[in-house]
């Protein structure tokens, strides 16, 4: 007879891989199958240590910049997107490119180009140094002004306060972005909006799910890497919505057993670049410590899929795969 200890895990759904990450990872795997190792990848294909290490074992070589790729070789651009300058350098070096940029990031790139054609100053809400921000800003560097948090707003200088639009990095906190936009609108009353919301569906859905869990949780554990913006946001959202404590771990063995002292309810989710096996490892680790009762909290279902990058699709078809 099992004893009800009152200990439980509230497991968020949706969690883990989004359609853009799945597409990018599969693109590298299929490129390795089709062309053989090595296949070069500019930056981390997605921000997750386990995924990068697994692909490296298969023959992927990760580089920081395109000029590190030997001439004529295959390079995959990561899900975060790249600037036109990166495409230009790749063409100069006769590289075979596979652009695994998430289609939702491409949408923001297209919005930058459209606003730039209208000669607007574009206030890009995002984190300085993040690859997605660098790629997006690179579409119109003379028009884009980075807004990294509300504190940066007083220092913004634009050419014409009536010709300003805003866009955002796709992996931000929904609440924080809305607060930043409200503050920008106070400063620029005629601020123009993007044609549609920039924060990706997966980032939003994972935040909605963890918001439902956080108020009931003594502890929230998010599986994800520290350079994964959407994973870090899940920790922040958990704390904002009432979790007593929240931590980010790459692997189950990073969990500190002291975190479990006095804890009855643990919330678990994972960032959009995290394979489910890492969540399963965490659930096994928690079960071994008395947290075997797992209740799934479903915020919504996800069914979106993205087609493979066209360059890869063409070669797969030619190879009969």
N, C-alpha and C positions, 0 to 999 in steps of 0.2 A: 504494500500500500504506500503510495507516494504522499509525502507531507507537503501541504501547501505552505511554502515559506513566505508567500506574498511578493517574492522577487520576480520581476518580469522585464522583458525587453519589448519596447515599442519600435517596430521596424518600419521605416518610412517607405512609402511607394508613391510616386516613382523615386528611384535613386539610381546612381551609377550611370553607365554609358548612355549618352544621348546619340541621336542619329548622326551628327557631325563627327563625333569622336569615332563611332563605329566605322563610318565611311573612311576616315583617315587611316585608322589602324589597318583595316582590311586592304586599303590601297597599297600600303607598304608590304603587307604579306603577299598580295597578288603580284606586285612588282618583283619581289624576290623569287616567287615561283616561275614567273614568266622570263625574266632577264637573267636570273641567277645572281648570286652574291659577288661583289658587294653592290648594294643600292645605297646611295647617299641620301641623307635626310637633313634639310636645313633646320636647325633648332630641334627641340624635342617635338616629335610628331604631335603629342598631346602632353600635358603637364602631369605625368605620373611615372614615378620611378620604376615600378614593376613592369609597366608596358614597355618603357624604353629598354630596360635590361633584357626583357624577353625577345624583343626585336633585334637587339645587338647580338644575342646568341644565334639568331638565324642568319646574320650577315649584314644587317643594316649598320651603316656608319653615320653617326650623328656629327654634324659640323656646325660651327657658329655662323659661318658666312659662305656664300656661294663660291667665292674665289678659292676656297679650300678643296673644291671638288675637281678632280683631274679632268682636263678637257675631253669632251665627247662622251662623258659618263652620264648615268641617269641620276637625277636628283628629285626628291619629293619635297614639295613645300608643305609646311605643317598646317594643321587645322586653323591656326591663328591668323593666317594670311600674310602676304608680303606686299611691299610697295612696288610700283612700276620700275624703280631703280634696280631692284633685285631681279626682276624679269629681264631687264636690259643686260645686266652683267651675265646672266645665264645664257642669253642668246649670243653674246660676244664670245663666250667660251664654248659655244657649240654643244651645250648640255642638252640632254633629253630631259624635259621637265614634266613632272606630273604634279598638277596643282591640286592638293588635297584641302585647300581652304574651305572651311565650313560655308555652305551656301548662305547661311544667315549673316556671316561676317562679310561675304561678298555683297550682300544687300546693302550693308552700311557703307562699303567702299563706293557703291554706285550712287548712294545718297550724297556722299562727299563730292563726287564728280559733278553731280547735278547742281548742288548748291554753289560749287566753285564756278561753274559755267554762268551762274546768275551773279557772280562776283560778290557773294556774301562772305562775311567772316563767319567761320564755323567754330562754335564752342564744343569741343569734343570732351565729354565727361569720361574720365578714365584714370588709370594709374600710370604714372610716368615710368617709362622703361619696359612696360608690358609689351610683348611682341605684337599683340593684336593692335594696340594703340599706335605703335611705330608703323605697322603696315598700313593702317587706315589713314594716319596723318600724311604718310608718304604719297597718297593720291593727289594731295593739293597742299604741299607744305607752306606755301605763302598765304593760304587762307585759314588754315587750322590753328586754333589756339587751345592748348590743353587746359582743362579744368580738373585739377586733381583735388577734389574736396571743396567744401563750402568756403573754407578759409582762404582759398586762392582767388575768390571772386572779386574782392575789392581791388586787386592789382591788374585786372583784365583791361587791356587797352584795345579798342576796335576803331576802325576807320570811320564808320557811320553807325550810330546806335539804332538806326531804323533798318539796317541791312545786316541782321545777325540771326543765325539759326543754331540750333543745338542738335547734337547726336551723342550716342554713348557707346562705350565698350559693351559687348554683349553679355558679359559675365558678372555684372555688378549686382549689388543689393537693390532690389526693386524700390524699397522704402527710401533708402538713402538717395537714390537717383531722383526720385520724385521731390525730395526735400531740396536737392541741389537745383533742380529745374525751377522750383518755386522761388528760390533765392535769386537765380539768374533772371527770372521774369520781373522781380522787384527792381533789379538793376537795369534791365532792358525790357520795358513794357511791350515792345513790338516784336519780341523774340519769336522766331518761326519754329514750328515743330517739325520733326521728321514725318514723312507720309504714314509711317506705322511705327509701332514700338520697336526699339532696337534691342532691348534685353531679350535674350533668346528664350524660347518656350521652355526649354529644359531647365535653365537657371531659375526661371519663375516657378515652375512646377515643383522643383526640389525645395525651394524656399517655402512655398505654400504648405508642403507636406510637413516640413520640420516645424513650422509655426503651430501646427495642430498638436505636435508632440511635446514641444518645449515646455509649456506650462505644467505638464503632468510629470516631467522628468526631474529626478534628483541629479542626473548626470546625462549628458549627451556626448556620444563619441561619433565623430565624423571621420570616415576613411577617405584620405586624400593627401596630396602632396602640398608642401608649404608654398610652392610657386604656382599652385592652381588657384586662380582668383575665385572661381565659383565655390571651391571647397572651403577656402578661408571665410567667404561670406556666410556659408552655412553655420559655421561656429559663431560668428557675430550675431546672426539672426536668432540662433538658439538662445543666446544670452539675453538679447533684447526682448524676446518673447517669454521669458520666465524660467528657463532652465537654471538650476542652481549652480551648475558647472558645465563647461563644454570644452572638449579638446579635439585636436586634429592629429590623426596618426596615419602613417603609411601602411603599417602592418600591425597585426594583433599583438605581437610581442613587444610593441612599443607602449602598450597600455600599462600604466602604473597601478599595481594592485591596491595601493593606498587610496586611489580614486574611488574604490568600491566601498570603503568603510562607511557604514551607516546608510548605504544606498539601497533603495527598494526597486526603483524604476529607472531603467536606462533607455534613452532614446538612441537609435542608430540610423545613420544615413551615410551616403557616400556622394562624392563629387561626380560631375558629369564625365570625367575621364578615368573613372575607377572600374576595373573589371569586377564582376560579381564574386569571383573566387576569393577576393580579399575580404569582402563582407562575410562570406561563408566562414572563412578562417576566424574572423572576430567572433561570430556567433558561437562557434565551437569553443573558443577560448572562454567566452562568458558562461556557456553552459557548464563547463568544467568547474566553474566557481559558483554554481547554484542558480545561474540565470538561464535556465533551459526553457522557460515559458516565453515563447516569442509570439507577439500579437502584431499582425501587419496593419498599419494605418494607411489606407489608400486615399490620397487626395484626388487623383484623377488617373485615367489610363492614357498611355502614350502609344501611338501607332505609326509615327512619322518615320519614313525611310528616305534616304537620299541615294540617287544613282551614283555609280563610280565616276571619278573624273573622266571626261571625254577622251583624253589621250590614252588612258588605260583601257577604256571600253573598246576603243578601236583595235588596239593590239590584242586584247583578249579574244575579240571576235575573229581577227585574222588567224589567231592560233587555234581557233575552234574550241575555246574554253568558256 
